[in-house]
Structures are given as structure tokens and as C-alpha cells.
Amino acid sequence: MKLRLAALVMMVIGCSSGGNTKAPDAPAQQMDAPAGTVCTGVVYDACNPASSNCQSGMVCKNYPMPAPGYNVCVPAQGACPTTACPTQGSTAVSCNNMMFCKPAIANADCVSP
């Protein structure tokens, strides 16, 4: 009887100590991380065509291809032939046939508004 009582006490103490060292279920990058930085509308940031957050002189352009497509802030139409498209980091960006700068993808360091 004393052995059972001692085992029960040890289980209660072990379970209520608050020293749980079990690994969390969430991936490390989600632990205590901010919810995400919203894009500020600089060139090649993701944007919302219905409520554009692009800075002055830029437009929110939808590029449906490659699928699934993306929306991105780019210089206004016609700016391409006059001036070179801004680079995206160290990657050169070229004009498309509609005279818009077309990056391969939106900036990855922010989330769409």
C-alpha cells in the first residue's frame, strides 16, 4: 500500500511541476513571430487591385501568368520604354508588350494587404 501511495505522489508531483519540455507542435518560424508585415506599396510589392496600396506613380497590375498569377505594384504604363525597369534585388526586370515592368513574382518579404 505504501508503495502505491508513493507512486501516486510521484506521478502527481511529476505532472504538476510545470516543467513540460515537450516540443511545440508549431514550426519554429511560427513561434512568437509577428503575424506578417503588410506590403508598403513599393515597387514589386504585392497589392490588391480593388484597394491599391501602391505608392504614388505606380499602379497595381495583375499578371495572370504564370498560374496562379499575382498582383504587383509597378511603374505606370508607358514608363518602360522611357526608363529602365527598377531591378528586383539583384534581378533585372524587363518590360512586357503592354509597356509595364513585369517581375517574375511579387516581393517575398511582405504579405499582400
KOLMIBA-458030 format. One record per residue: residue in three letters; y, z, x of N, C-alpha, C, O in turn. Coordinates in steps of 0.1 Angstrom, whole numbers. Layout:
! residues N
<res: ALA	nyy: Y	nzz: Z	nxx: X	cayy: Y	cazz: Z	caxx: X	cyy: Y	czz: Z	cxx: X	oyy: Y	ozz: Z	oxx: X>
...
This chain:
! residues 113
<res: MET	nyy: -12	nzz: 0	nxx: 8	cayy: 0	cazz: 0	caxx: 0	cyy: 13	czz: 0	cxx: 9	oyy: 22	ozz: -7	oxx: 6>
<res: LYS	nyy: 12	nzz: 8	nxx: 19	cayy: 24	cazz: 9	caxx: 28	cyy: 26	czz: -5	cxx: 35	oyy: 38	ozz: -9	oxx: 37>
<res: LEU	nyy: 16	nzz: -12	nxx: 38	cayy: 17	cazz: -25	caxx: 44	cyy: 23	czz: -35	cxx: 35	oyy: 31	ozz: -43	oxx: 39>
<res: ARG	nyy: 19	nzz: -35	nxx: 22	cayy: 25	cazz: -44	caxx: 12	cyy: 40	czz: -41	cxx: 11	oyy: 48	ozz: -50	oxx: 10>
<res: LEU	nyy: 43	nzz: -28	nxx: 10	cayy: 57	cazz: -24	caxx: 8	cyy: 66	czz: -28	cxx: 20	oyy: 77	ozz: -33	oxx: 19>
<res: ALA	nyy: 60	nzz: -27	nxx: 32	cayy: 67	cazz: -31	caxx: 44	cyy: 69	czz: -46	cxx: 45	oyy: 80	ozz: -51	oxx: 49>
<res: ALA	nyy: 59	nzz: -54	nxx: 40	cayy: 60	cazz: -68	caxx: 40	cyy: 71	czz: -72	cxx: 30	oyy: 79	ozz: -81	oxx: 33>
<res: LEU	nyy: 71	nzz: -66	nxx: 18	cayy: 81	cazz: -69	caxx: 8	cyy: 95	czz: -66	cxx: 13	oyy: 104	ozz: -74	oxx: 11>
<res: VAL	nyy: 97	nzz: -55	nxx: 20	cayy: 110	cazz: -51	caxx: 25	cyy: 115	czz: -62	cxx: 35	oyy: 126	ozz: -66	oxx: 35>
<res: MET	nyy: 106	nzz: -66	nxx: 44	cayy: 109	cazz: -76	caxx: 54	cyy: 113	czz: -89	cxx: 48	oyy: 122	ozz: -96	oxx: 53>
<res: MET	nyy: 106	nzz: -93	nxx: 37	cayy: 110	cazz: -105	caxx: 30	cyy: 123	czz: -105	cxx: 24	oyy: 131	ozz: -114	oxx: 25>
<res: VAL	nyy: 126	nzz: -93	nxx: 18	cayy: 140	cazz: -92	caxx: 11	cyy: 151	czz: -92	cxx: 22	oyy: 161	ozz: -98	oxx: 20>
<res: ILE	nyy: 149	nzz: -85	nxx: 33	cayy: 159	cazz: -84	caxx: 43	cyy: 160	czz: -98	cxx: 50	oyy: 171	ozz: -103	oxx: 52>
<res: GLY	nyy: 149	nzz: -105	nxx: 52	cayy: 150	cazz: -118	caxx: 58	cyy: 157	czz: -128	cxx: 49	oyy: 164	ozz: -137	oxx: 54>
<res: CYS	nyy: 155	nzz: -127	nxx: 36	cayy: 161	cazz: -137	caxx: 27	cyy: 175	czz: -134	cxx: 23	oyy: 182	ozz: -143	oxx: 20>
<res: SER	nyy: 179	nzz: -122	nxx: 25	cayy: 193	cazz: -118	caxx: 21	cyy: 202	czz: -117	cxx: 33	oyy: 214	ozz: -112	oxx: 31>
<res: SER	nyy: 198	nzz: -121	nxx: 44	cayy: 206	cazz: -118	caxx: 56	cyy: 218	czz: -128	cxx: 57	oyy: 228	ozz: -125	oxx: 64>
<res: GLY	nyy: 218	nzz: -139	nxx: 50	cayy: 229	cazz: -149	caxx: 51	cyy: 228	czz: -157	cxx: 63	oyy: 238	ozz: -165	oxx: 66>
<res: GLY	nyy: 218	nzz: -155	nxx: 72	cayy: 217	cazz: -163	caxx: 84	cyy: 210	czz: -176	cxx: 83	oyy: 201	ozz: -179	oxx: 91>
<res: ASN	nyy: 212	nzz: -183	nxx: 72	cayy: 205	cazz: -196	caxx: 70	cyy: 209	czz: -206	cxx: 80	oyy: 220	ozz: -210	oxx: 81>
<res: THR	nyy: 199	nzz: -210	nxx: 88	cayy: 202	cazz: -220	caxx: 99	cyy: 196	czz: -234	cxx: 95	oyy: 195	ozz: -242	oxx: 103>
<res: LYS	nyy: 192	nzz: -235	nxx: 82	cayy: 186	cazz: -248	caxx: 78	cyy: 197	czz: -259	cxx: 79	oyy: 209	ozz: -257	oxx: 75>
<res: ALA	nyy: 193	nzz: -270	nxx: 84	cayy: 203	cazz: -282	caxx: 85	cyy: 207	czz: -286	cxx: 71	oyy: 199	ozz: -286	oxx: 62>
<res: PRO	nyy: 220	nzz: -290	nxx: 70	cayy: 225	cazz: -295	caxx: 57	cyy: 219	czz: -309	cxx: 53	oyy: 214	ozz: -316	oxx: 62>
<res: ASP	nyy: 219	nzz: -312	nxx: 41	cayy: 214	cazz: -325	caxx: 36	cyy: 223	czz: -336	cxx: 39	oyy: 218	ozz: -348	oxx: 40>
<res: ALA	nyy: 236	nzz: -334	nxx: 39	cayy: 246	cazz: -345	caxx: 41	cyy: 246	czz: -350	cxx: 55	oyy: 244	ozz: -342	oxx: 64>
<res: PRO	nyy: 249	nzz: -363	nxx: 57	cayy: 250	cazz: -368	caxx: 70	cyy: 262	czz: -361	cxx: 77	oyy: 271	ozz: -357	oxx: 71>
<res: ALA	nyy: 261	nzz: -361	nxx: 91	cayy: 271	cazz: -354	caxx: 99	cyy: 285	czz: -359	cxx: 96	oyy: 295	ozz: -351	oxx: 96>
<res: GLN	nyy: 287	nzz: -372	nxx: 94	cayy: 300	cazz: -378	caxx: 93	cyy: 307	czz: -374	cxx: 80	oyy: 319	ozz: -376	oxx: 78>
<res: GLN	nyy: 299	nzz: -368	nxx: 70	cayy: 305	cazz: -364	caxx: 58	cyy: 308	czz: -349	cxx: 58	oyy: 314	ozz: -344	oxx: 48>
<res: MET	nyy: 304	nzz: -342	nxx: 68	cayy: 306	cazz: -327	caxx: 68	cyy: 321	czz: -324	cxx: 71	oyy: 326	ozz: -328	oxx: 81>
<res: ASP	nyy: 327	nzz: -318	nxx: 61	cayy: 341	cazz: -313	caxx: 63	cyy: 351	czz: -325	cxx: 66	oyy: 361	ozz: -322	oxx: 72>
<res: ALA	nyy: 347	nzz: -337	nxx: 63	cayy: 356	cazz: -348	caxx: 66	cyy: 365	czz: -350	cxx: 55	oyy: 362	ozz: -347	oxx: 43>
<res: PRO	nyy: 377	nzz: -356	nxx: 58	cayy: 386	cazz: -359	caxx: 47	cyy: 380	czz: -370	cxx: 38	oyy: 371	ozz: -377	oxx: 42>
<res: ALA	nyy: 385	nzz: -370	nxx: 26	cayy: 379	cazz: -380	caxx: 16	cyy: 381	czz: -394	cxx: 20	oyy: 374	ozz: -403	oxx: 15>
<res: GLY	nyy: 390	nzz: -397	nxx: 29	cayy: 393	cazz: -411	caxx: 33	cyy: 408	czz: -413	cxx: 34	oyy: 415	ozz: -408	oxx: 25>
<res: THR	nyy: 412	nzz: -420	nxx: 43	cayy: 426	cazz: -423	caxx: 45	cyy: 429	czz: -436	cxx: 37	oyy: 422	ozz: -446	oxx: 39>
<res: VAL	nyy: 439	nzz: -436	nxx: 28	cayy: 442	cazz: -447	caxx: 20	cyy: 450	czz: -457	cxx: 28	oyy: 459	ozz: -453	oxx: 36>
<res: CYS	nyy: 447	nzz: -470	nxx: 27	cayy: 454	cazz: -480	caxx: 34	cyy: 469	czz: -480	cxx: 31	oyy: 473	ozz: -477	oxx: 20>
<res: THR	nyy: 477	nzz: -482	nxx: 41	cayy: 491	cazz: -481	caxx: 40	cyy: 498	czz: -495	cxx: 38	oyy: 510	ozz: -495	oxx: 37>
<res: GLY	nyy: 490	nzz: -506	nxx: 37	cayy: 496	cazz: -519	caxx: 34	cyy: 501	czz: -526	cxx: 46	oyy: 508	ozz: -536	oxx: 44>
<res: VAL	nyy: 496	nzz: -523	nxx: 58	cayy: 500	cazz: -530	caxx: 70	cyy: 491	czz: -543	cxx: 70	oyy: 481	ozz: -544	oxx: 62>
<res: VAL	nyy: 494	nzz: -552	nxx: 79	cayy: 487	cazz: -565	caxx: 79	cyy: 472	czz: -563	cxx: 81	oyy: 468	ozz: -555	oxx: 89>
<res: TYR	nyy: 464	nzz: -570	nxx: 72	cayy: 450	cazz: -569	caxx: 72	cyy: 444	czz: -557	cxx: 66	oyy: 432	ozz: -555	oxx: 67>
<res: ASP	nyy: 452	nzz: -548	nxx: 60	cayy: 446	cazz: -536	caxx: 53	cyy: 441	czz: -541	cxx: 40	oyy: 445	ozz: -551	oxx: 34>
<res: ALA	nyy: 431	nzz: -534	nxx: 35	cayy: 426	cazz: -537	caxx: 21	cyy: 436	czz: -534	cxx: 11	oyy: 445	ozz: -525	oxx: 13>
<res: CYS	nyy: 436	nzz: -541	nxx: 0	cayy: 447	cazz: -539	caxx: -10	cyy: 441	czz: -542	cxx: -24	oyy: 429	ozz: -546	oxx: -25>
<res: ASN	nyy: 449	nzz: -539	nxx: -34	cayy: 445	cazz: -541	caxx: -48	cyy: 454	czz: -551	cxx: -54	oyy: 466	ozz: -548	oxx: -56>
<res: PRO	nyy: 449	nzz: -563	nxx: -58	cayy: 458	cazz: -573	caxx: -63	cyy: 465	czz: -569	cxx: -76	oyy: 476	ozz: -573	oxx: -79>
<res: ALA	nyy: 459	nzz: -560	nxx: -84	cayy: 465	cazz: -555	caxx: -96	cyy: 477	czz: -546	cxx: -94	oyy: 486	ozz: -545	oxx: -102>
<res: SER	nyy: 477	nzz: -539	nxx: -82	cayy: 487	cazz: -530	caxx: -79	cyy: 489	czz: -530	cxx: -64	oyy: 485	ozz: -520	oxx: -57>
<res: SER	nyy: 495	nzz: -540	nxx: -59	cayy: 496	cazz: -542	caxx: -44	cyy: 503	czz: -531	cxx: -37	oyy: 513	ozz: -526	oxx: -41>
<res: ASN	nyy: 497	nzz: -527	nxx: -26	cayy: 503	cazz: -517	caxx: -17	cyy: 508	czz: -523	cxx: -4	oyy: 511	ozz: -516	oxx: 5>
<res: CYS	nyy: 508	nzz: -536	nxx: -4	cayy: 512	cazz: -543	caxx: 8	cyy: 527	czz: -541	cxx: 11	oyy: 535	ozz: -541	oxx: 2>
<res: GLN	nyy: 530	nzz: -540	nxx: 24	cayy: 543	cazz: -538	caxx: 28	cyy: 552	czz: -550	cxx: 26	oyy: 546	ozz: -561	oxx: 24>
<res: SER	nyy: 565	nzz: -549	nxx: 27	cayy: 574	cazz: -560	caxx: 25	cyy: 571	czz: -572	cxx: 33	oyy: 568	ozz: -570	oxx: 45>
<res: GLY	nyy: 572	nzz: -584	nxx: 27	cayy: 569	cazz: -596	caxx: 35	cyy: 555	czz: -600	cxx: 35	oyy: 551	ozz: -611	oxx: 40>
<res: MET	nyy: 546	nzz: -592	nxx: 28	cayy: 532	cazz: -595	caxx: 28	cyy: 528	czz: -596	cxx: 13	oyy: 534	ozz: -590	oxx: 4>
<res: VAL	nyy: 516	nzz: -602	nxx: 11	cayy: 510	cazz: -603	caxx: -2	cyy: 496	czz: -599	cxx: -2	oyy: 490	ozz: -599	oxx: 9>
<res: CYS	nyy: 491	nzz: -594	nxx: -13	cayy: 476	cazz: -591	caxx: -14	cyy: 469	czz: -603	cxx: -18	oyy: 470	ozz: -608	oxx: -29>
<res: LYS	nyy: 461	nzz: -608	nxx: -8	cayy: 454	cazz: -621	caxx: -10	cyy: 439	czz: -618	cxx: -12	oyy: 433	ozz: -610	oxx: -4>
<res: ASN	nyy: 433	nzz: -625	nxx: -22	cayy: 418	cazz: -623	caxx: -24	cyy: 411	czz: -635	cxx: -17	oyy: 415	ozz: -646	oxx: -18>
<res: TYR	nyy: 401	nzz: -631	nxx: -9	cayy: 393	cazz: -641	caxx: -2	cyy: 379	czz: -638	cxx: -8	oyy: 372	ozz: -629	oxx: -4>
<res: PRO	nyy: 374	nzz: -647	nxx: -17	cayy: 361	cazz: -645	caxx: -23	cyy: 349	czz: -648	cxx: -14	oyy: 338	ozz: -643	oxx: -17>
<res: MET	nyy: 351	nzz: -655	nxx: -3	cayy: 340	cazz: -658	caxx: 6	cyy: 344	czz: -653	cxx: 19	oyy: 355	ozz: -653	oxx: 23>
<res: PRO	nyy: 334	nzz: -648	nxx: 27	cayy: 320	cazz: -647	caxx: 24	cyy: 318	czz: -636	cxx: 13	oyy: 325	ozz: -626	oxx: 13>
<res: ALA	nyy: 308	nzz: -638	nxx: 5	cayy: 304	cazz: -629	caxx: -5	cyy: 302	czz: -615	cxx: 1	oyy: 295	ozz: -614	oxx: 11>
<res: PRO	nyy: 306	nzz: -604	nxx: -5	cayy: 311	cazz: -603	caxx: -19	cyy: 326	czz: -605	cxx: -19	oyy: 332	ozz: -603	oxx: -30>
<res: GLY	nyy: 333	nzz: -609	nxx: -9	cayy: 347	cazz: -611	caxx: -9	cyy: 355	czz: -599	cxx: -6	oyy: 349	ozz: -588	oxx: -5>
<res: TYR	nyy: 368	nzz: -600	nxx: -4	cayy: 376	cazz: -589	caxx: 0	cyy: 391	czz: -592	cxx: -4	oyy: 394	ozz: -604	oxx: -5>
<res: ASN	nyy: 399	nzz: -582	nxx: -6	cayy: 413	cazz: -583	caxx: -8	cyy: 420	czz: -578	cxx: 4	oyy: 417	ozz: -567	oxx: 9>
<res: VAL	nyy: 430	nzz: -585	nxx: 10	cayy: 437	cazz: -580	caxx: 22	cyy: 452	czz: -584	cxx: 22	oyy: 456	ozz: -594	oxx: 17>
<res: CYS	nyy: 460	nzz: -575	nxx: 28	cayy: 474	cazz: -578	caxx: 30	cyy: 476	czz: -588	cxx: 41	oyy: 471	ozz: -586	oxx: 52>
<res: VAL	nyy: 483	nzz: -599	nxx: 38	cayy: 486	cazz: -609	caxx: 48	cyy: 500	czz: -614	cxx: 46	oyy: 506	ozz: -611	oxx: 36>
<res: PRO	nyy: 506	nzz: -620	nxx: 57	cayy: 519	cazz: -625	caxx: 56	cyy: 520	czz: -635	cxx: 44	oyy: 510	ozz: -641	oxx: 41>
<res: ALA	nyy: 532	nzz: -636	nxx: 38	cayy: 534	cazz: -645	caxx: 27	cyy: 529	czz: -659	cxx: 30	oyy: 529	ozz: -664	oxx: 41>
<res: GLN	nyy: 526	nzz: -667	nxx: 19	cayy: 521	cazz: -681	caxx: 21	cyy: 532	czz: -689	cxx: 28	oyy: 544	ozz: -688	oxx: 25>
<res: GLY	nyy: 527	nzz: -697	nxx: 37	cayy: 536	cazz: -706	caxx: 44	cyy: 540	czz: -700	cxx: 58	oyy: 546	ozz: -708	oxx: 66>
<res: ALA	nyy: 538	nzz: -688	nxx: 60	cayy: 541	cazz: -682	caxx: 73	cyy: 533	czz: -687	cxx: 84	oyy: 537	ozz: -686	oxx: 96>
<res: CYS	nyy: 521	nzz: -691	nxx: 81	cayy: 511	cazz: -695	caxx: 92	cyy: 516	czz: -706	cxx: 101	oyy: 516	ozz: -705	oxx: 113>
<res: PRO	nyy: 521	nzz: -717	nxx: 96	cayy: 524	cazz: -728	caxx: 105	cyy: 537	czz: -725	cxx: 113	oyy: 539	ozz: -730	oxx: 124>
<res: THR	nyy: 545	nzz: -716	nxx: 107	cayy: 558	cazz: -713	caxx: 114	cyy: 556	czz: -703	cxx: 126	oyy: 561	ozz: -705	oxx: 137>
<res: THR	nyy: 548	nzz: -693	nxx: 123	cayy: 545	cazz: -683	caxx: 134	cyy: 530	czz: -681	cxx: 134	oyy: 523	ozz: -683	oxx: 124>
<res: ALA	nyy: 525	nzz: -677	nxx: 145	cayy: 510	cazz: -674	caxx: 147	cyy: 507	czz: -662	cxx: 138	oyy: 515	ozz: -653	oxx: 137>
<res: CYS	nyy: 495	nzz: -662	nxx: 134	cayy: 490	cazz: -650	caxx: 126	cyy: 489	czz: -639	cxx: 136	oyy: 484	ozz: -640	oxx: 147>
<res: PRO	nyy: 492	nzz: -627	nxx: 131	cayy: 490	cazz: -615	caxx: 140	cyy: 475	czz: -613	cxx: 143	oyy: 467	ozz: -616	oxx: 134>
<res: THR	nyy: 472	nzz: -608	nxx: 154	cayy: 458	cazz: -605	caxx: 158	cyy: 454	czz: -593	cxx: 150	oyy: 462	ozz: -585	oxx: 145>
<res: GLN	nyy: 441	nzz: -592	nxx: 148	cayy: 435	cazz: -580	caxx: 142	cyy: 428	czz: -573	cxx: 153	oyy: 416	ozz: -576	oxx: 156>
<res: GLY	nyy: 435	nzz: -563	nxx: 158	cayy: 430	cazz: -556	caxx: 170	cyy: 431	czz: -566	cxx: 182	oyy: 442	ozz: -571	oxx: 185>
<res: SER	nyy: 419	nzz: -570	nxx: 188	cayy: 420	cazz: -580	caxx: 198	cyy: 414	czz: -593	cxx: 194	oyy: 412	ozz: -602	oxx: 201>
<res: THR	nyy: 412	nzz: -594	nxx: 180	cayy: 406	cazz: -607	caxx: 175	cyy: 417	czz: -616	cxx: 169	oyy: 426	ozz: -611	oxx: 162>
<res: ALA	nyy: 417	nzz: -628	nxx: 174	cayy: 426	cazz: -638	caxx: 169	cyy: 423	czz: -641	cxx: 154	oyy: 411	ozz: -642	oxx: 150>
<res: VAL	nyy: 434	nzz: -644	nxx: 146	cayy: 432	cazz: -647	caxx: 132	cyy: 439	czz: -661	cxx: 130	oyy: 450	ozz: -663	oxx: 135>
<res: SER	nyy: 432	nzz: -669	nxx: 123	cayy: 438	cazz: -683	caxx: 121	cyy: 442	czz: -685	cxx: 106	oyy: 439	ozz: -677	oxx: 97>
<res: CYS	nyy: 450	nzz: -696	nxx: 104	cayy: 454	cazz: -699	caxx: 91	cyy: 443	czz: -706	cxx: 83	oyy: 434	ozz: -713	oxx: 89>
<res: ASN	nyy: 443	nzz: -705	nxx: 70	cayy: 433	cazz: -713	caxx: 62	cyy: 441	czz: -725	cxx: 57	oyy: 452	ozz: -727	oxx: 60>
<res: ASN	nyy: 434	nzz: -733	nxx: 49	cayy: 440	cazz: -746	caxx: 45	cyy: 451	czz: -743	cxx: 34	oyy: 458	ozz: -753	oxx: 30>
<res: MET	nyy: 453	nzz: -731	nxx: 29	cayy: 464	cazz: -728	caxx: 20	cyy: 476	czz: -721	cxx: 27	oyy: 485	ozz: -716	oxx: 20>
<res: MET	nyy: 476	nzz: -721	nxx: 40	cayy: 486	cazz: -716	caxx: 48	cyy: 488	czz: -701	cxx: 48	oyy: 499	ozz: -695	oxx: 49>
<res: PHE	nyy: 476	nzz: -694	nxx: 46	cayy: 476	cazz: -679	caxx: 47	cyy: 468	czz: -676	cxx: 59	oyy: 458	ozz: -683	oxx: 63>
<res: CYS	nyy: 471	nzz: -665	nxx: 65	cayy: 463	cazz: -659	caxx: 76	cyy: 450	czz: -654	cxx: 70	oyy: 451	ozz: -647	oxx: 59>
<res: LYS	nyy: 439	nzz: -657	nxx: 76	cayy: 426	cazz: -652	caxx: 70	cyy: 418	czz: -645	cxx: 80	oyy: 411	ozz: -651	oxx: 88>
<res: PRO	nyy: 418	nzz: -631	nxx: 80	cayy: 409	cazz: -624	caxx: 89	cyy: 395	czz: -625	cxx: 84	oyy: 393	ozz: -628	oxx: 72>
<res: ALA	nyy: 385	nzz: -622	nxx: 92	cayy: 371	cazz: -622	caxx: 88	cyy: 368	czz: -612	cxx: 78	oyy: 359	ozz: -613	oxx: 70>
<res: ILE	nyy: 375	nzz: -600	nxx: 79	cayy: 373	cazz: -589	caxx: 70	cyy: 385	czz: -580	cxx: 70	oyy: 393	ozz: -581	oxx: 79>
<res: ALA	nyy: 387	nzz: -572	nxx: 60	cayy: 398	cazz: -562	caxx: 60	cyy: 396	czz: -552	cxx: 70	oyy: 385	ozz: -549	oxx: 75>
<res: ASN	nyy: 407	nzz: -545	nxx: 74	cayy: 407	cazz: -534	caxx: 84	cyy: 397	czz: -524	cxx: 79	oyy: 396	ozz: -521	oxx: 67>
<res: ALA	nyy: 389	nzz: -518	nxx: 89	cayy: 379	cazz: -509	caxx: 85	cyy: 383	czz: -494	cxx: 87	oyy: 375	ozz: -485	oxx: 84>
<res: ASP	nyy: 395	nzz: -492	nxx: 91	cayy: 399	cazz: -478	caxx: 94	cyy: 406	czz: -471	cxx: 82	oyy: 412	ozz: -460	oxx: 84>
<res: CYS	nyy: 406	nzz: -478	nxx: 70	cayy: 411	cazz: -472	caxx: 58	cyy: 403	czz: -476	cxx: 46	oyy: 395	ozz: -485	oxx: 47>
<res: VAL	nyy: 406	nzz: -470	nxx: 35	cayy: 399	cazz: -473	caxx: 23	cyy: 409	czz: -479	cxx: 13	oyy: 421	ozz: -476	oxx: 13>
<res: SER	nyy: 404	nzz: -488	nxx: 5	cayy: 413	cazz: -495	caxx: -5	cyy: 419	czz: -486	cxx: -15	oyy: 412	ozz: -476	oxx: -19>
<res: PRO	nyy: 432	nzz: -488	nxx: -18	cayy: 438	cazz: -479	caxx: -28	cyy: 432	czz: -481	cxx: -42	oyy: 437	ozz: -474	oxx: -51>
